[in-house]
Amino acid sequence: MSAKPSHAPLHLSIFSQVYLIDGKIVRKFPEESSYPDDPTIAILNEKVAYEHIGNHPRIAQWIPSDTDDYIDLEYYPNGNILDYLNNYRDEIAPDLVARWGSQIIESIAVIHAKDIIHSDLNLKQVLLDDNLNARLSDFNASACLGQPALGYEKATHCLPRDQQDPNTVQSDLFALGSTLYELAHGKGPYSELYPQPDTSIQPEDAQISYYKLREQADQKVEHLFSQKIFPDVSGSFCGCTIRGCWEERFTSAEEVLSSYKDEITKSGLGGDDHI
């Protein structure tokens, strides 16, 4: 197993520990506690996904290597779209936000054409390159080439279904609806039900209470979605498309993109050459 860098990780997740190398490369090592018997399974899963997709302007750039101990990706200093939106919302032109929506949908069409189900789609998984174009990332939980997924979406993005059911195109499209909702509102569906995170150091009992409240909120959202009760999207620039994803009215990302482009054009946001 290759040695991890001595400096602090850039990001930690259930599947990986992410380090910035020389300010240019993101190196993802497996989080061994998730799969102690096969710690590299998620990293290998992600490697297979990137290898099969190949280079594409809507997908984060994978950097091939000979090792299976980690994967390298191009570093995108602009970060993910959700954080960028919340940091610079007053400076972002509506046409640019509309362009991102189109590009996100395009990225889903790209991976579905390659028989890959993302399985954990949300706006934090979409990065911005130097030209402020959207690139989908984070395929470690994905269902690849007929192999089962290693995880599924968080409650706010999860198609109501039995947890034993496989992830599908339809579950990705449902998550796409919630991702477009994040794009339009800068927050996830039913965000008002969730406790606000406290980044300060907390006593252990306070942390436990916070996660219990999150779990309760997840259960409320799951129940609402199972009853087909969705957040109001009447004020969203792409509300009809969001609702269509949630109501399973689309069978492909191409159908979602067609609806989105029609809606954007009618709203007067269709002037950008990239849409």
C-alpha positions, 0 to 999 in steps of 0.5 A, a space after each residue: 500500500 502506498 504511503 499517504 501524504 503527511 499533511 492533513 487531508 483536503 477532504 474525508 468521506 465514507 469511502 476515501 481520504 483525499 489529499 492535495 498533491 503539489 497544488 495540482 492533483 487530488 489523490 484519493 486513498 481508500 477509507 479502510 474502515 468502510 471495507 476492512 476486508 477489501 479496503 480498495 474496493 471503492 477506489 477500484 470502482 471509481 477507477 473503473 468508472 473513470 477509465 470506462 467513461 474516458 476523457 470528457 469535458 463534463 467529467 472530472 479529469 482522471 489521471 491514469 497511473 499504474 497503482 491500485 492504491 489510490 486514484 489521481 484527479 485534476 484539482 479544480 480550485 473553484 471547488 463544487 457548485 453548491 459551495 461556489 453558489 453560496 459564496 458568490 451568489 450575488 456575483 453569478 449571472 443567471 445565465 451561468 447558473 442556467 448553463 450549469 444546469 444544462 451541463 449537469 444533465 449532460 454529464 448524467 447522459 454521458 455516464 448513462 450511455 456508458 452503463 454507469 449509474 452515479 448512485 450519489 448525485 448531488 450538487 457537491 459532486 459537481 466541480 467547476 473547472 477553470 472556465 467555470 464549466 461543470 464536471 461531474 465527479 466522485 464515482 466510488 459508490 457508482 454501479 459500473 458495467 452491471 456491477 452493483 452500487 456500493 451505496 445510494 443517495 442521501 435522503 433528500 436525493 433518494 428515490 423512494 424504494 426498497 433499500 435492496 433494490 438496485 440503483 437505476 437510471 430512474 434513481 439517478 434521474 430522481 437525484 438529478 431533480 434534487 440536484 437541480 433544486 439545489 442549483 435553483 435554491 442554493 440548498 437541498 430539498 426540505 433543508 429547513 427540516 435539518 439542524 444547522 451544523 456547528 463547525 466548532 468543537 462540540 462535546 460528544 453528547 452534542 454531536 450525538 444529538 445533532 446526528 440524531 436530529 439529522 436522522 429524524 429529518 432524513 426519516 421525515 423526508 423519506 416519508 414525504 417523498 414516499 407520499 409524493 409530497 415534494 417542495 414547492 418549485 413554482 418559483 424555480 427557473 426550472 421547476 417543471 423539470 425538477 418536478 418531472 424528475 421527482 414524479 418519474 416522468 422522464 425515462 432518460 437524461 436526454 428527455 430531462 435535457 430537452 425539458 430543461 432547455 425548453 423551460 430555460 428558453 421560455 424563461 429568457 435564460 436561453 441566450 448563453 451559447 452553451 445551453 
